[in-house]
């Protein structure tokens, strides 16, 4: 079948239109079992349709068979954007306005949506980058022409573009911890830009057997201060999810501050302490990190996490942040009174971690390499970094 001029839609364009409430239907033409590894979401159930491409071509009437409405545009999705072009062309021939998602689900999983947040006092701009397919978040913090990048993925171009839009020079790149669910772009970004890469030294290791990592970095020890346009961002060691887990803080934690918590503390949960098979040890560290936060953080501290688990954690403007006082009311882990109860709660809520996570950890400490295609496979699916 010749496919000239099949309309395509970019992942960011599709996400923007879906979030604006446009009546777009999503037709995923992969095998149903592939949906668990990632899909275009969130889409209302009555607007999401799934049928194998080989079955679709046999349908006489997609409206009757699938519930497609000829009045609504359709975004056709496959793994890499090839089969979807065939189905989009067939829909076009039947009178539908249909696009093929360029790059398929792989492109959707890599796509990030930049969202503006109110910057902390003394800063000029704060951008939250929402990687919708992963449920992962990264940040750009700008002050007086300088910028700090926090938790970027391997496709870090949007961070550089946002800094350029602000006429800011990126002066530092930091990971709050060594990630397990996606491949960090921070070391590569720092090398490319010729700026320091910051990480807590305890995380430069493959934690499953203690093999030292091969990263080049500046140690992000407790109390280390980064100067961004003359404004201070201070490292606070908050171990438990990893040994080197660090919260980056702008402002006074006892009153009001912006706390980039990484995977230490989420809006509705906490980072799981079992990913390296050392839960008995790390759950205690996590408890003590929580205790320090509960005793020392004021109710107006803004939690800016590295992940979210679902739509319920979003604000009305689709950003993800929460004042610590509100989080203490809603987050079950912040209402537990004793370490014993906390251990029991964590043990009853953790699930088996994804098999890809040890491999991703090895890549992120410089002990393994993968092709972009292999990385797409490893990173497939939502993050599973929270307890619960």
C-alpha positions in Angstrom: 0.0 0.0 0.0 1.4 3.4 -1.0 1.2 5.9 1.8 1.8 9.4 0.4 1.2 12.3 2.7 -0.3 10.4 5.7 -1.0 13.1 8.4 1.2 12.7 11.5 1.1 14.3 14.9 4.0 14.8 17.3 3.8 13.4 20.8 4.0 16.8 22.4 1.3 18.2 20.1 -1.0 15.3 20.9 -0.5 15.7 24.7 -1.2 19.4 24.5 -4.4 18.8 22.6 -5.6 16.1 24.9 -4.9 18.2 27.9 -6.8 21.1 26.3 -9.8 18.8 26.2 -10.0 18.4 22.4 -12.4 15.4 21.5 -9.6 13.2 20.1 -9.9 9.5 20.1 -6.8 7.3 20.5 -6.7 4.1 18.5 -3.8 1.8 19.6 -3.2 -0.9 17.0 -0.7 -3.0 19.0 -1.5 -6.3 20.6 -3.5 -5.8 23.9 -0.7 -7.3 26.0 1.7 -4.5 24.8 -0.4 -1.8 26.6 1.2 -2.6 29.9 4.6 -1.5 28.7 3.3 2.0 27.9 0.4 3.7 26.2 -0.9 7.2 25.4 -2.6 8.2 28.7 -4.6 9.7 30.3 -7.4 9.3 27.9 -11.0 8.6 28.9 -12.0 5.0 28.5 -14.7 5.8 26.0 -12.1 7.5 23.8 -9.4 4.9 24.0 -9.7 2.0 21.5 -7.4 -1.0 21.1 -7.4 -3.5 18.2 -4.6 -5.2 16.4 -3.7 -3.6 13.1 -4.2 -6.9 11.4 -7.7 -7.2 12.7 -8.6 -3.5 12.0 -8.0 -4.0 8.2 -10.7 -6.6 8.2 -13.4 -4.3 9.7 -16.1 -3.2 7.4 -17.3 -0.4 9.8 -14.9 0.9 12.5 -17.7 3.0 14.0 -19.9 0.0 14.7 -17.1 -2.4 15.6 -15.0 -0.1 17.8 -17.2 2.7 18.7 -15.2 5.3 16.7 -17.2 8.4 16.0 -16.6 9.8 12.4 -17.1 13.3 13.8 -14.0 13.0 16.1 -10.4 13.1 15.0 -8.4 9.9 15.7 -4.7 9.6 16.7 -3.5 6.2 15.6 -0.7 4.7 17.7 1.7 1.7 17.3 5.1 1.0 18.6 7.3 3.1 16.3 4.9 5.0 14.1 5.0 2.6 11.1 1.9 0.4 11.3 -0.1 3.4 12.5 0.5 5.2 9.2 -1.2 2.3 7.4 -4.3 2.5 9.7 -4.4 6.3 9.6 -4.4 6.1 5.8 -7.3 3.6 5.8 -9.3 5.8 8.2 -8.6 8.8 6.0 -10.0 6.9 3.0 -13.2 6.2 5.1 -13.7 9.9 5.8 -12.1 10.1 9.3 -9.7 12.9 10.3 -6.8 10.6 11.3 -3.2 11.1 12.3 -0.4 8.7 12.9 1.5 9.3 16.1 5.0 10.1 14.8 7.5 7.7 16.4 4.7 5.8 18.1 4.6 4.9 21.8 8.4 5.1 21.9 8.2 8.8 21.1 5.3 9.2 23.7 7.5 7.6 26.4 10.3 10.0 25.7 8.2 13.2 25.4 8.3 15.8 28.1 5.7 18.6 28.7 7.2 21.8 30.2 5.0 23.4 32.9 5.7 26.7 34.6 5.7 26.9 38.4 6.0 29.9 40.7 9.7 30.2 41.3 11.1 30.3 44.9 12.0 33.7 46.3 15.1 35.1 44.6 14.7 33.0 41.5 13.3 34.2 38.2 11.9 31.0 36.7 11.0 27.4 37.7 10.1 24.9 35.0 8.7 21.4 35.7 9.3 18.9 32.9 6.6 16.3 33.0 7.5 13.0 31.2 3.9 11.9 31.0 4.6 8.4 29.7 6.9 7.6 32.7 5.2 9.7 35.4 8.7 11.3 35.8 9.5 14.9 36.6 12.6 17.1 36.2 13.3 20.8 36.8 15.0 23.9 35.6 15.7 26.6 38.2 16.8 30.0 36.9 18.2 33.1 38.6 20.0 36.1 37.1 21.1 34.4 33.9 22.2 31.1 35.5 20.3 27.8 35.6 20.4 24.6 37.5 19.1 21.4 35.9 17.7 18.7 38.2 17.0 15.0 37.2 17.0 15.2 33.3 16.5 12.1 31.2 18.7 11.1 28.3 16.7 13.4 25.9 17.6 16.6 27.7 17.2 19.1 24.8 14.0 20.6 26.3 16.0 21.7 29.4 18.6 23.4 27.2 15.9 25.1 25.1 14.1 26.4 28.2 17.4 27.8 29.5 18.1 29.5 26.2 14.5 31.0 26.2 15.3 32.5 29.6 18.7 33.8 28.3 20.2 31.7 31.0 23.4 29.7 31.0 23.3 26.2 32.6 26.0 26.2 35.3 25.3 22.9 37.0 23.4 19.6 36.5 22.3 17.4 39.4 20.7 14.0 40.0 18.8 13.7 43.3 19.8 10.0 43.2 20.8 7.3 40.8 17.5 6.4 39.0 16.2 2.9 38.5 13.3 3.5 36.1 15.0 5.7 33.4 18.4 6.4 32.1 19.7 9.7 33.4 20.9 12.3 30.9 22.7 14.3 33.6 26.3 13.0 33.1 26.0 13.4 29.3 24.5 16.9 29.6 27.2 18.0 32.1 30.0 16.7 29.8 28.4 18.3 26.7 28.0 21.7 28.4 31.3 21.6 30.3 29.6 22.1 33.7 29.8 20.1 37.0 27.6 17.1 37.5 26.5 16.7 41.1 25.5 13.5 42.8 25.9 12.1 46.3 29.0 9.9 46.5 27.1 7.0 48.2 25.1 6.5 44.9 28.2 6.1 42.7 27.9 2.3 43.2 25.8 -0.6 41.8 24.0 -1.3 45.1 23.1 -4.9 44.3 26.7 -6.1 45.0 28.7 -3.0 45.9 30.6 -2.6 42.6 32.0 0.9 42.4 30.5 3.1 39.7 32.6 5.0 37.0 30.9 8.3 37.1 32.8 11.7 37.1 30.9 14.0 39.5 31.1 16.6 42.2 30.0 15.1 45.5 26.7 16.4 46.7 27.3 15.8 50.4 24.9 17.0 53.1 25.2 20.8 53.4 26.9 21.4 50.0 25.6 24.7 48.6 25.2 25.4 44.9 25.2 29.0 43.9 22.8 29.7 41.0 22.8 33.4 40.1 23.8 34.3 43.6 21.0 32.2 45.1 21.7 29.2 47.3 20.5 25.7 46.7 21.5 23.4 49.6 21.8 19.6 49.6 20.1 17.7 52.4 20.9 14.0 52.6 17.6 12.1 52.8 18.6 8.4 52.3 16.3 5.4 52.2 15.2 5.1 48.6 18.9 5.0 47.8 21.9 5.5 50.1 22.7 8.8 48.4 19.2 10.1 48.0 19.4 13.9 48.3 16.8 16.7 48.6 17.9 20.0 47.0 16.5 23.0 48.9 16.0 26.6 48.1 15.0 28.6 51.2 14.4 28.0 54.9 13.0 24.5 55.6 11.6 25.6 58.9 9.4 28.2 57.3 9.0 28.2 53.5 11.3 26.6 50.9 11.2 24.7 47.6 12.3 21.1 48.3 13.3 19.0 45.2 12.8 15.7 46.9 13.7 13.3 44.2 12.3 9.9 45.1 12.6 10.5 48.9 9.1 11.9 49.3 6.2 12.1 46.8 2.9 13.9 47.0 1.0 10.8 48.0 3.7 8.3 48.9 7.3 7.7 49.5 10.2 6.2 47.6 10.5 2.4 47.9 13.5 1.2 49.8 13.7 -2.3 48.4 15.1 -1.9 44.9 18.6 -3.1 45.8 17.4 -6.0 47.9 18.5 -4.2 51.1 15.1 -3.2 52.5 15.8 -4.2 56.1 18.6 -1.7 56.2 17.2 1.0 53.9 13.7 1.1 55.4 15.3 2.3 58.7 17.2 5.0 56.8 13.9 6.1 55.1 12.1 6.2 58.4 14.8 8.5 59.9 14.7 10.8 56.8 11.0 11.1 57.3 11.3 11.8 61.0 13.8 14.6 60.2 11.4 16.1 57.7 8.4 15.9 60.0 10.3 17.5 62.9 12.1 20.2 60.9 10.1 21.1 57.8 7.5 23.8 58.0 4.0 23.4 56.6 4.6 25.8 53.7 7.6 23.9 52.3 6.8 22.9 48.7 7.4 19.3 47.8 8.7 19.0 44.2 9.2 15.3 43.6 10.8 13.4 40.8 7.8 11.2 40.1 4.1 10.8 40.5 1.9 7.7 40.4 -1.3 9.1 38.8 -3.6 11.9 38.0 -4.8 12.4 41.6 -1.4 13.9 42.4 -1.8 16.7 39.9 -2.9 20.2 40.7 -5.7 21.8 38.6 -3.1 23.3 36.2 -1.6 19.8 35.8 1.6 20.6 37.7 2.7 18.3 40.5 3.7 19.9 43.8 2.3 20.1 47.3 2.8 22.0 50.5 4.2 19.9 53.2 1.4 20.7 55.5 -1.2 19.4 53.0 0.9 16.4 52.3 1.0 15.4 56.0 -2.8 15.1 55.9 -3.0 13.1 52.7 0.2 11.0 52.5 -0.3 7.9 54.6 3.5 7.5 55.3 3.5 10.9 57.1 0.8 9.8 59.5 2.6 6.7 60.9 3.8 7.1 64.4 6.5 4.5 65.0 9.3 2.8 63.1 7.7 -0.6 63.6 4.4 0.5 62.1 6.3 2.1 59.3 8.2 -1.1 58.5 5.1 -3.1 58.6 3.3 -0.7 56.3 6.1 -0.6 53.7 6.4 -4.4 53.7 2.7 -4.8 53.1 2.7 -2.3 50.2 5.8 -3.0 48.1 5.5 -5.0 44.9 8.1 -7.0 42.9 10.3 -4.4 41.2 10.6 -4.5 37.4 13.4 -6.7 36.0 14.9 -3.8 34.1 15.7 -1.8 37.1 19.1 -3.4 38.0 20.2 -3.0 34.4 19.2 0.7 34.4 21.0 1.3 37.6 24.2 -0.2 36.1 23.9 2.1 33.1 23.4 5.1 35.4 26.6 4.5 37.4 28.6 4.0 34.2 29.0 0.2 34.4 27.0 -0.6 31.2 26.1 0.9 27.9 23.0 0.4 25.7 21.9 1.6 22.3 19.0 4.0 22.1 16.7 1.2 20.9 17.7 -0.9 23.9 17.1 2.0 26.2 13.6 2.5 24.9 12.8 -1.1 25.8 14.4 -0.8 29.3 12.5 2.4 30.0 9.1 1.2 28.8 6.1 1.7 31.2 5.3 3.9 34.1 7.7 4.3 37.0 7.3 1.9 39.9 9.4 3.9 42.3 6.8 4.5 45.0 5.6 2.3 47.9 2.0 1.5 47.3 
